[in-house]
C-alpha cells in the first residue's frame, strides 16, 4: 500500500474490509511532517487496496481538556456496529484508551475512555488493542481484547480484556504463557 495524504503526515495504519471496500485509519498530523505528533484520525478508502481516496479527518483530539494526541487505533466489527479503540498520548504518558462507535465507518461517536487496571498493568503504556470475537460468527459470545500494555511484573506477557458487546471492557490478568525451552 502506498498512500500519502494531500497535506500533513500519517503513521501506523489500521485497515478493515467491509462490503467490498477497504477502510484505512491513520494517526494524522494535519499541520506537520511527523505522524507521531498526530492530533487526528484520518480515513482513506479503496475498492482495490491500491488506489486510495482521502475521506478526511474523522476524529479530532485537539479540543480535549487533557491535551491528548491521537495514537494508534484498531477498528472491529462488534455486532451491528463498529468499535474503534485508540491510544491517547498525554503529558503524563501514553496511558489512556478511548472508545468510539460507528454504524458506517465514517461518523464516529465517542463512548468512553479507560485507564489501565493497576492490579495488573502499569501506566507505562496503555494503548490500542486488537479485538477478536470469542466465537467467529457469534457476536453474542463476546470479544477478547489484546492490549498493547506493560504488565506490573514487566514480564512481556500478553495483556488482555474481555467484553460482551465490544464497548464496556473488563481488564484481565496477563496471559500465562508456557514457554518450555524457548526463552520469553
SVG drawing of the C-alpha trace seen along z (x, -y; Angstrom):
<svg xmlns="http://www.w3.org/2000/svg" viewBox="-27 -23 43 50">
<polyline fill="none" stroke="black" stroke-width="0.4" points="0.0,0.0 1.4,-3.4 -0.6,-6.3 0.2,-9.9 -2.4,-12.5 -2.9,-15.7 -1.2,-17.6 0.3,-16.7 1.8,-13.3 0.4,-9.9 1.6,-7.0 0.6,-3.4 -2.5,-2.5 -5.3,0.0 -7.3,1.4 -10.7,3.1 -12.6,4.7 -16.3,4.1 -18.9,4.6 -16.3,4.5 -14.3,1.6 -11.1,1.2 -11.1,-1.5 -7.7,-2.7 -7.4,-4.6 -4.2,-6.6 -2.7,-8.6 -2.7,-12.0 -0.9,-15.3 -2.6,-17.6 -0.3,-20.6 3.1,-19.0 5.5,-16.4 5.6,-13.9 2.8,-11.3 3.8,-10.6 2.6,-14.1 -0.9,-13.1 -3.9,-15.0 -6.5,-13.4 -7.5,-10.2 -7.6,-10.2 -9.8,-7.9 -9.0,-6.8 -11.0,-4.2 -10.2,-1.9 -12.0,0.7 -8.9,2.5 -6.4,1.8 -4.1,0.0 -5.8,-3.3 -7.0,-5.3 -9.4,-8.2 -8.9,-10.5 -12.1,-10.9 -10.8,-13.5 -10.1,-13.7 -12.8,-11.8 -11.6,-12.2 -10.0,-15.3 -8.2,-15.1 -7.1,-18.8 -10.1,-20.1 -9.9,-17.7 -9.1,-19.2 -6.4,-16.5 -4.3,-17.8 -4.1,-14.3 -2.8,-13.3 -4.4,-10.6 -2.4,-7.4 -2.7,-4.0 -6.2,-2.7 -7.9,0.6 -11.4,1.0 -13.5,4.1 -17.0,5.1 -18.9,5.8 -22.5,7.0 -24.3,4.4 -21.7,1.6 -18.0,0.9 -16.0,0.0 -12.7,-1.9 -10.2,-1.9 -7.2,-4.2 -4.4,-5.2 -4.0,-8.7 -0.6,-10.2 -1.0,-12.8 1.5,-14.9 1.8,-12.2 2.3,-9.4 0.5,-7.1 -1.8,-5.7 -5.3,-6.1 -7.5,-4.4 -10.6,-6.0 -13.5,-4.1 -15.8,-5.3 -18.6,-3.6 -19.9,-3.9 -22.5,-2.4 -20.9,-3.5 -17.1,-3.7 -17.1,-7.4 -19.1,-9.1 -17.8,-8.2 -19.4,-8.8 -17.2,-9.0 -18.2,-6.3 -15.7,-6.3 -12.1,-6.4 -10.3,-3.8 -7.0,-3.8 -5.0,-0.7 -6.2,1.6 -3.4,1.1 -3.9,4.5 -2.1,6.0 -0.8,3.2 1.4,0.1 0.8,-3.4 4.0,-3.0 1.8,-2.1 -1.9,-1.5 -2.5,-1.8 -4.8,-0.3 -5.9,3.3 -6.6,5.9 -10.1,7.3 -11.3,10.7 -14.7,12.5 -14.7,15.2 -16.5,17.4 -16.4,16.5 -19.8,15.6 -21.4,15.4 -21.2,11.8 -23.3,12.7 -20.4,14.8 -18.4,11.6 -14.9,10.4 -11.3,10.8 -9.1,7.7 -5.3,8.0 -3.8,4.7 -0.5,3.0 0.4,2.6 3.0,3.2 2.3,5.7 3.2,4.9 5.9,7.6 7.4,6.2 7.3,9.8 6.1,9.1 3.1,11.3 0.1,10.6 -2.3,8.1 -6.0,8.9 -9.5,7.7 -12.9,9.1 -16.3,7.6 -19.8,8.8 -20.6,6.2 -17.3,4.6 -18.0,1.3 -17.6,2.0 -14.3,3.8 -13.0,5.6 -9.3,5.9 -8.0,9.5 -4.6,10.5 -1.9,11.0 -2.0,14.4 0.0,17.2 2.5,18.5 4.2,21.8 7.5,21.1 9.0,24.6 12.6,24.4 12.1,21.1 13.2,18.0 10.4,15.5"/>
</svg>
